[in-house]
Amino acid sequence: MNIPEILIVEDEPSIAEVVELYLRRAGYQVQTILDGNSAIKKLESHLPDLVILDVMLPGVDGYSILRWIRDRSDLPVIFITARRDEVERIAGLELGADDYVVKPFSPQELVSRVRAVLRRIQREDNKIEKPITFNDMTIDPQMHLVTLNGNEIILTNREFDLLWLLVQHPRQVFTREQLLERVWGNAAYIDPGTVTVHLRRLREKIEKDPSMPTRLITVWGVGYKFEL
């Protein structure tokens, strides 16, 4: 059995040491890097199974590292941020972060989030699912590909997972909490507004008029559904 490798990119040694300790106790292989430039060099030579990435770093910042990763791979990334404002959280999610935690945080909570993300990735890898086509849109889970009128639509991992869940259950209404549990895997630790952010981004990519969606429908007071 392969032991998952976790890369911590965190410039505060005291935080990095505690996180590394808890992850090692949980059975993971762990390496810590303290600055952005070294993180890029490490990732160029070897990709771990998951990256825990601080936003504010010396050298290359966390946002730039996440863009670099997303240009090259679907490597899962959990953001760490010292800021609680919504703008920074949304920015990380829109760039393709799989999850985020706000300092100060519980190391055990972070371990739980790592487990949830890795479980989701493993479930996806073990599934063999066929493409689904609705009129002019096709979603291929094996290729992780969405096409609209024959043109490829670029989605982040989480956007794809959210869309894939909804299209598998057309016209079924999901609450935000249900979507968090099914897509993110650990609803207790994640702001339900995360779902709203991702659905807005999806609408901008697959709807003709995102302000008047015909596919991704809000059922006011309940949740969201995919309409045929």
N, C-alpha and C positions, 0 to 999 in steps of 0.2 A: 504493500500500500504506500503510495507516494505521500509524503508529508508536505502540505501546502507551504509555500514560501511567501513571507510577508516582508515588504520593504517599507520601512518607516522613514519619511522625509520630514524632519522636525528639527528646528534650530535651537530649541530650548532643551539642553541635555537632561535636566531633571524630569521633564515630561517624557522625553524619548526613553529614558531608562525605565520609568515606571511602566509605560506601555509595552516595551520590549519584555519586561519581566512577566507581565500578565499573559502576553501572547505565548511566551515560551512555556509557561505553566499550563496553558491550554493545549499545548502539543504542536505548536507551529514552529517552523524555521524562521528566524527573524534576522534582518540586517537593518542597521540604522545609519542614515546619512544626514548630515547637519546643514547642507546648503544645496541650492538649486542646481548649480553647475555640476557638482559631483553626482547629483541624482540623474541628470541627463546622460552623463558618461556611463553610469552604471546601467541605465535602461537601454542604452545603445548596444551594450555587450550581452545583456541578459535580462529577460522579462520574468519577474516573479509571478505568483498567482494573484496577488492583490497588492495595491499600494495605499498606504495611509499617508496623506499628503497635507502638510500645513500650507495655508494660503500665503502668509507673510514669511518669506525666506530671504536670506542674503543671496545675492547673485540673481539667478532666475527665480521669479516668484511662482507660486503654486498654480495660478491661472495659466501662465505660459507653459508650465510643465504639462498640465492637463491637456492643453491644445496640442502639444507635441505628441502626447500619448494617443489622443483621439485621431490624429492624422495617420497613425500607424497601426493601431490595434484596438481591440475591444477590452483591453485589460481593465478589470474592475478597480475603481478608485473611490476611497472614502476621504472626503475633505475634512480637515480640522481648521476651525476658524476661531479667532478670539472675539469676533464681532457678532453681535446678536441681531443686527439690522437685516431686514428682509431683502434689501437690494443685493447684498453680498451673497446671501443664501441662494437667491434666484440666479445670480450670475453663475455660480458654481454648477447648479443643476442644469442650466441651459448649455453650459459647455460640455456636459456629459458626465458629471460626477454621479456615482451610483448611490451615494449617501453622504451625510455630513454630520459632524458633531460640533458643539460649541463649547469652548473652554469657559470655565473649568468643567470637566466631565468626569464621570465615573469610569475608571479603566475597565471594570467588568461590563459596563454598558457597551464600551467600544468593542470588547471581545465578542459580545452578543451580536453586534452589528456585523462584525467580520464573519462570524458563523453564518448569519442569515444571507449575506451576499454570496458567500462561497457555496452554500446549499442551493441557492437559486441557479447559479452558474452550472453546478453539477446536474441539476434537474434538466436544464436546457440541453446540456451535452448528451444526456441519456435518452432524450426524446427523439423519435423519428416521426415527424409530422409533415403532411403534404401541404402544398401551397393552397391558398384560398383566393378565389377571384370573385369580386363584386363589381359587375359592370365594367368600368374602365380601370379598376384598381386590382392589383394582385399583390398578395403578401406571401412571401416564401420564407418559412422559418429556418430551413436548412441553409439557405444562402444569406439569411438575415437581410432580405432585400424587399423593398416596396417599390412597385412601379405604378405610375399613374399616366394613363394615355401613352404607355410605352416608354415613359421617361422615368429614370430612377429618382426616387425621393430619398435624400440622405437623412436618416434618423439616428439619434443617439441610442445606446443600448436600452435605456429605460423607456424612451419614447416608443421604441419598437415593441418592447415587452407589454407596455400598456395597450397599444393598438392591437397586438396579437390576442391578448385576453378578451378585449371587447369584440373583435370580429369573430372569435370562436363562439360567442354567445349573442348573436344579433338580436336586438330589441330587448334584451334582458337588462334591467336597470341595476347598476352597482352603486352602492354608497361609497363615499371617499374612503371610509374605514375598510370596506371590503377590498377596494382596489389597493390600498396600502398593504394589506395583509397578503393578497395574492401576488402582487407585483414586487413590492419591496421586501416582504417576508417578515417584517418586524414592526407592525403598526404602532406599538406602544411607545416607541422612541422617536417617531417621525411626525413632523407637523403635517396635518391633513392638507394644508395649503400647498404642499408639494404636488399633490395630484392636480390641483387647479393650474399650477405653473406648466406642468407637462402637457395637459390637455390643450392649453392655450397655444403652446408651441406646435403641437400636432395639428391643430386647426389651421395654423398659418402655413403649414406644409401641404395639407391634403384637401383643404376646402377651397372652393372657388372664391367664396366671400367669407372669411373667418368670422366676421361680425354677424353673419346669418348662416350658421352651419347647417348642412343637410345630412352629414354623416355622424359626426360626434355631437350628440344632442344632450343638453342639460335638462334634466327633469327636476324642476325647481322644488327645493325642499326635500329631495330624495337623493339624487345622484346623477349618474351619466349612463348613456347607452350608445351603441352603434346602430344606426338606422339604415335599413336596406334602401 
